[in-house]
């Protein structure tokens, strides 16, 4: 998670940066979904608390979380109303029982970057 363009640069050892978009094109309340090569879709949510990135597919059933409803730091799946914490990926209760994977995000020179773990890393 990152709050703004003035946040300090954080080193993300063992990760590869992936450019998502320019921050100016992702206003608060919006989400963008990207599919890095060889990976599942990842959604970056811009909330009033900052930017958060999670795997886009609900762990309960195959639905895009980017199509869900966001309140605070929680996204609700549009299919069966499973809710996930954008900060941790942990579901708040049934029907989902498995967390979605979270990803580190930063802003460098106005560009939103995902920090993708190298193959073999199973955080």
C-alpha positions as CSV (number, residue, x, y, z in Angstrom):
1,X,0.0,0.0,0.0
2,X,1.2,3.5,-0.7
3,X,-0.5,6.8,0.2
4,X,0.8,9.4,-2.1
5,X,3.5,10.5,-4.6
6,X,5.6,12.0,-1.7
7,X,5.9,8.6,0.0
8,X,9.5,7.5,0.4
9,X,10.9,5.0,-2.1
10,X,10.9,1.6,-0.6
11,X,13.2,-1.2,-1.8
12,X,11.3,-4.4,-2.6
13,X,14.0,-7.1,-2.6
14,X,13.1,-10.2,-4.6
15,X,10.5,-8.4,-6.6
16,X,10.2,-7.1,-10.2
17,X,8.4,-3.8,-10.8
18,X,5.5,-3.8,-13.2
19,X,4.0,-0.5,-14.4
20,X,0.3,-0.3,-14.0
21,X,-0.7,3.2,-15.0
22,X,-0.1,6.9,-14.3
23,X,-1.5,7.8,-10.8
24,X,-3.4,10.7,-12.4
25,X,-5.5,8.2,-14.4
26,X,-6.6,6.3,-11.3
27,X,-8.6,8.7,-9.0
28,X,-9.8,7.7,-5.5
29,X,-12.7,5.3,-5.7
30,X,-11.5,3.7,-9.0
31,X,-9.8,0.3,-9.7
32,X,-7.7,-0.9,-12.6
33,X,-7.0,-4.5,-13.5
34,X,-3.8,-5.7,-15.2
35,X,-2.5,-9.1,-16.2
36,X,1.3,-9.3,-15.9
37,X,2.9,-11.8,-18.3
38,X,2.4,-15.4,-16.9
39,X,0.3,-14.3,-14.0
40,X,-3.4,-14.1,-13.0
41,X,-5.2,-10.7,-13.2
42,X,-4.3,-8.3,-10.4
43,X,-6.5,-5.3,-9.4
44,X,-5.2,-2.1,-7.9
45,X,-7.8,-0.2,-5.9
46,X,-7.4,3.5,-5.1
47,X,-9.2,4.1,-1.8
48,X,-9.2,7.2,0.4
49,X,-6.6,5.3,2.5
50,X,-4.3,4.7,-0.4
51,X,-3.5,2.1,-3.1
52,X,-4.0,-1.6,-2.6
53,X,-3.3,-4.5,-5.0
54,X,-4.9,-8.0,-4.7
55,X,-5.4,-10.9,-7.0
56,X,-8.6,-10.1,-8.9
57,X,-10.3,-13.4,-8.7
58,X,-12.5,-14.3,-5.7
59,X,-11.3,-17.4,-4.0
60,X,-14.9,-18.7,-3.4
61,X,-16.0,-18.7,-7.0
62,X,-14.6,-17.3,-10.3
63,X,-15.6,-13.6,-10.2
64,X,-13.7,-10.4,-10.7
65,X,-13.3,-8.5,-7.5
66,X,-12.8,-5.3,-9.6
67,X,-16.5,-5.6,-10.4
68,X,-17.3,-5.6,-6.6
69,X,-18.2,-2.9,-4.2
70,X,-15.6,-1.1,-2.1
71,X,-16.2,0.4,1.3
72,X,-13.2,1.6,3.3
73,X,-10.5,-1.1,2.9
74,X,-13.0,-3.9,2.0
75,X,-14.1,-5.2,-1.4
76,X,-17.3,-7.3,-1.7
77,X,-17.4,-9.9,-4.4
78,X,-20.3,-9.2,-6.8
79,X,-21.2,-12.9,-7.1
80,X,-21.9,-14.2,-3.5
81,X,-21.0,-11.2,-1.3
82,X,-17.7,-12.6,0.1
83,X,-15.7,-9.7,1.5
84,X,-12.0,-9.3,1.5
85,X,-9.7,-6.9,3.4
86,X,-7.7,-5.0,0.7
87,X,-4.8,-4.6,3.2
88,X,-4.4,-8.3,4.0
89,X,-6.5,-10.3,1.5
90,X,-8.2,-12.1,4.3
91,X,-12.0,-12.8,3.9
92,X,-14.2,-11.5,6.7
93,X,-16.4,-14.7,6.5
94,X,-18.3,-17.1,4.4
95,X,-18.7,-18.0,1.7
96,X,-15.0,-17.3,1.0
97,X,-12.6,-19.2,3.3
98,X,-9.2,-18.6,1.5
99,X,-7.5,-15.2,1.3
100,X,-6.6,-13.5,-2.0
101,X,-3.0,-12.7,-2.5
102,X,-1.9,-9.2,-1.9
103,X,0.8,-7.3,-3.8
104,X,3.1,-4.4,-2.9
105,X,2.4,-1.1,-4.7
106,X,4.4,2.1,-5.0
107,X,4.4,5.3,-7.0
108,X,7.6,6.3,-8.8
109,X,7.6,9.5,-10.8
110,X,3.8,9.5,-10.9
111,X,3.6,5.9,-12.2
112,X,1.8,3.2,-10.1
113,X,4.0,0.1,-9.8
114,X,3.2,-3.4,-8.7
115,X,6.1,-5.2,-7.1
116,X,5.7,-8.8,-8.3
117,X,7.5,-11.6,-6.5
118,X,9.9,-13.6,-8.6
119,X,8.9,-17.1,-9.6
120,X,9.1,-19.6,-6.8
121,X,8.2,-17.1,-4.1
122,X,5.0,-18.2,-2.4
123,X,4.2,-15.4,0.0
